[in-house]
C-alpha cells in the first residue's frame, strides 16, 4: 500500500509539473483548482440546512457525518437559547459554529489557529451568509499571552490533532508533528479583556490535548458560563483531573459523559448549579 501511495504521488507530481510548464496546461490546472475549491455539499439536520466547502475527502467526511459523528454535541447545541454567546474553541472548519448560528441565531466566536482550516472556516461562514453571526478569532487559546509553536499532525483541510506550546497529543502521548509554525496564543481571560470579545454563556472546547491549559487561563470567563462541552481523555490523568478542578471551582458540575471517539476519551457535558 505504501509503495502504491508513493508511486501515485510521484505520478501526480509529474503531471502537475508538466501542466505548469506551458500556458495551456497552466490554464487547465488553474481551472481544476478553482473547481475543486468551489466544491460544496449541502447538509440538512432537522430543519437546519447548511452548505459546507468540501475540496477534499476529509472535509467531505466532516460534512456528510455531521448528524452521526457527535450526536451529543448537537444535542448540547440544540439547548442553546436564541441569541446566546458561544465560544467555539478549536472550531476546525466551523461545522458546529455554523449549526449554532443557523439553528439558534447564536453569536459565535470561533477560535481556530490552523492556517489550513481557517480558509474553509471563512468559506463556510460565507456560504451560509453568517458573517454577522460568526467572528473568526485566528489565535490559539492557552494559559497566557505570547508566541509559541503550533504543531500539526496533518496539513489537510479539515485536519485535527494539533497542539500549541506543548509536545503531547490528546491522549498525553507524543504528538507526531509534520508541520509547525510560531503563532500567538492568548488566555480566555485576556481574550475577553484585551480583544473585547463578549463573555460566553456557552463554551465548546475540542483542541486535542491542551484543554486543561485553556481552562487554567479562564477563571474569570468560567464564572459566568452556563454550560461547557469539552473533550477529555480519562486516561490522561493530568488533563482529566485539572479540567475537573477548574470547572468545579467555577461552580459547574458534570452532567454526563457522552460517547467519545475511542477508548477513554469522552465529551463531557458540564452545567451550572446543583443536581
N, C-alpha and C positions, 0 to 999 in steps of 0.2 A: 504493500500500500504506500509506504514511504517513497519507494522508487517511482511509482506511478505519479505521486504528487509532485516530485521533483521534476520529472520529465514533462508533466503538464505545465508546470510553472515556467520551465525553460522555453517551451513552445510558445506560451503566451508572451513572454518577454521578447522573443524573436519577432513575433507578429507585430507587437507594438513598436519595436524599433524600426521595422520595415515600413509600417504605415506612417510613422513620424518622419521618415526620410524624404517624403515627397508631398507636394501640395494636396494632391487628390487624397492620398492616404491620410494626411493630417486632418483634412476636412471630414472624412469618414469617421476617424477616431473621435474627433470633437463632437460629431453628431451622436455617436454612440454614447459618449459620456453624458451629454445633455439628456438623452432619452433615459439613461439609467437613473440620473438624478431626479428626473421628473416622475419616476415611477411612484405610485402611491396605492394604498389599499384602504378600502372602506371597512370599518368595524362598527357593528351595531351591538350594543349591550343594553338590554331592556328597551327603553325608549330613547336612549342616547346614541346618536350617530356621530362617528368620528372618522377623520381621514388621517392616515399616517404615511409619511415618506418611507418607502421601502426599497432602497437602492441595492441592498444585499440580502443574503439569506437570513442573517441574524436579525436584521430589522424586520423582515417579513415574519419570522418566527415570533418576535415580540408582539407584533400586531395581531397575528392570527390566533395566538394563545392568550390574548388579553383576558377573556372571560374564564379561563380554566387554570392558568398558571398560579395565581394567587387570589383565589376567591375570597379569602378572609380580609385581604387588604381592600378589595372592592366593597365588601360589606361594611368595613370601617369607614370608607369614604362616603358610602350611602348615608351614613348617620350624621355627616357634617351638615349643619344648618346653612340655609341660604346666606350668602354674602360673608361667610366666616373667613378668617385669615388662616391660610395653610402654608406652612413651610415644608417644601418637598426637598429633603436633604439627600443628595445622591439621585437627582431626578432622571439621570440617564437621558433617554430621548424624549421623555415627557409624557409617557402614556397616562400615568396617574394624575399628573398635573392637568392634562387635557380633560380627563374624565371629571375631575372635581370641579373644574371651571365650567364645563359644559352642563353637567347634571345639576349642580347646586349653585352655580354662579359664584363659586369660591374665588377669593382674591389670593392668588398663588404666588409664592416667591420660590422659584426653582433654583436650587443650588447645584451647580454641576461644573467641575473644573476641567473635564476632559475636552480637549480641543476637537476631538473626533465626534463626540456626542453632541457638542454644542451646535454644530451645523444642523443636525437632524432635529434637535430640540427647537431651534429657531424656525425651521421649515414646518414642523408640526404645529407650532403656535400660529404661524401664518396661514397654513392650510385650513385651520379651524376658526380663523378670524377671532383669535382670543388675545390680541395684542393689548387690549385694555384690561384683561383679567390676569395675565401671567407676566411676571417680570423675571428675567433671567439674571441670576447672580453668579457670574463666572469665576468664582473663587472657591477654594476648599475651606470647609469648616474644620476647626481643630480646637485646641485648648488655649490658643494665644494668637497674637498678631505677628506676622513676619513671613519671610520666604522659606521654602523648603522644597525638597524634591517630591514631585508627583510621579509615582511609579505605576506602570501599567503592565498587565499580563497579556493585553491584546490591543491592537490599533484599529480593529474593525469598528465600523459604525455600529453603535448599539452594544459595544463591548463593556464588560464589567470587570470585577476582580482587580481592583487597583487600590493603592494606599497613598496617603500623604504624610510625609515626615517620619514614616516608620518603615520596617522591613518585613512585617508579618502580614499574612493573609487573613481571611475571615474566620479561620479555624485556629489561629495563633501560630501556624507554621510559617515557614519562609516563603515569601512571595516570589514567584518566578517572573522577574521583571524583564520585559523585552523592549521597553521604551520608557524614557523618563525625561522630565524637564523641570526646571525650577519655576515655581509659581507662588503666588501669595496665599497665605492662609489667614483666617480670622476666626475668632471665637463667636459663639452665638450672642453673648452679651455685647461684644463690640460691634457685631453686625447690626444690632438694633440701635445702639447708641451712636456709632460713628457714621453708619450708612443711612440712618433714618428709616430703616425698614420697620413697618408696624409689628407690634408684638403678636406672635401667633397664638391662636386658640387651639390649633391642631398642628402636630408635627409628625411627619413620616421620615424615618431615618433608615437608610439602607446604603451603607458605604463600605461594606465588606471588610470590617476589622477594627476600625478606629471609632466605633460608636461611643465607647466609654470616654475617649478623649474629647469628643464633641460635647457630651453631657457635662464633662468636667469644666468646660468653659461656658456653661449656660445656666448657672444657678438662678440668675435674675429673670431670664426668659422663662424658665420652667415654672416659676412661681405662679404665673397666670395661665398656664396651659391647661386646657380641659382634658385632652387625651393625646397619647403618643402611641404610634405604631412603629416598632423598632425590631430589626432582625438581629438576633443574638444566638451565638453558639454556646450551649450549656457546657460543652466540653472545653471551651476556652475560659478557664476559671477566672482569670483576671478581668476579662471583659464582662462576663456574666455577673460577678459579684459587685464590681464597681458600678455597672449600669443600674442594678437594683438599688444600690445605696443612694445614688444621685436622684433617682426617680422617687424613691420613698421619702427622701429628705425634702423633696418638693411638694409632698402631700399627695402623691399619686399612688395608686395600688394596682397590682397586676390583676386584670380581669380574667384573661385567659391566654394560653399559648396556642398559636394557630399552626397548622401544618407547614413545615419548612421544606426547603429544597432537598435536604439529605441529612441523615444521621441525627445529631443532637442540635441541629440548627432550626430555630423556630422564629416566627414573627410573634412578638409579644405585644399584647394589647393592654395599655395602661390607661386608667381613668382617674379622675379626681373624686375624692370623697370616700366614705366608708361603704362597706357592702350593704 
